[in-house]
């Protein structure tokens, strides 16, 4: 039986972390990173057992994602998007579309990304208008990771008439009615995150993977938000490892990390506020990274240092995949809430 957390640790320590500073400096993730994950089956971990997935428990899933994020956030941030498409197609009533991509998604020869943020706000940023034989998309997907790295994207847009959410699978290539704007992130630049603009972009029915209600969409976003906390907690893990290597006592930080993880897991079952737990995770990442900068000394002020990179990555988690409720909770924790 595969020990997925241990396998993730080996990849993080042997492949990802040794190259993480250069990946950050160059803004490019080596293809070998994704090949290493694919060779060990990590592209199929989100698939249900009946579709060939490993049936990973939540504790193992958390350990895998946090460990890989602590190895190289840019790589893990990009790879993480893939699993939303795997989970979506596993549940899709469009069996032909699923069958077209399934084997490649599972073995990593087809890499996938998601573009759902345009459908979240009210009013939405990305609309879907029903036409004969499909939909036409207009608007913006503001934050799409993996452009030029992934092969396909799951677009999510809100139907302009009935407020349902339309999910569609498209090739991640330029096309008529689609323009791309690169977003130079402060960290994880190798993830090739972009803003996509749609102007009359046509999606035929055969590319539609599902049409879901607002309630169904919101439920899926809750799990995704919980999983995204692993980015912050992965940065915390790496900072504590680096602090320990420098002889710093991390007992207090480790206890806080355990408490935050407990709150996150309780939130998944409705026993804690998810956005407060997400805020706790990112605030802890900021403080752990600040401690590492302090312990490292003046060399951390030089661009390219591991501590400097982790400080920027911790900062990214304050806003990546954030929501207004998380922003409010963070401002409260950081002492910035007024009135």
C-alpha angles and dihedrals in degrees: 000000000000116000096215098184092051091047089050090050091054092051092045094050100036102036114013109037097046089059099034097100093049091046088054093047095046097039090223131107114216113242087230089072092061091041090055091053092046094048091058095046099254094136091067101046094105094055116106115248091251088062096046100274124140096242091237114199119232094252091054091044091054092047092050096048096042091048094050092045088053089051098052120342094196092056095043094043089056096041092048093065090062093070095061088062093046091051092044095051092044088062096037121120087210096090094171091057091047092049091050093062108017103098092045093048091051097050096038097243085117113048120198140197138186136232107190105131093089091064097050108074127070110258091032125231093219122047130193117207119197115234134164108297098005145336139303117219125211129175138035138315096201104195120029120164128208104030108170089015104064125061100210137023133208106222119201120198134166118244106242093219110040103018093239118143118244117207118195135175116225136167112266094237134106114275145164110298094018130101130176132216118190116229113211099213122203088235138013089032090159088071088079095223115190144175113241121208121198125200112174093333108176123221116183120217093251089065094052109104098184146341111215138179124256089253093054091047093049091051091054091047090055092059091045091052090051090051092048089063085074088076092064093040090049090055088050091052092052093045091052091049091051092046091051090051087056092053096255118147105240098178093115094047091048091053090050091049091053091049093049092048089051090053092048092051092046089051091057088063095041095258096116137025106270095207092051089050091049089051091050090052095051094044090051090050090053093050094044091050091047089052090051092050089051094047091047094053131202094343088070088068090066116091111250098036116131093235091050091050093049090050090056092044090052088051091052091057089061090071109014110110088353129155132204091258091055091047091053092048091049093049089051092051092045092050096247101113112111132177 
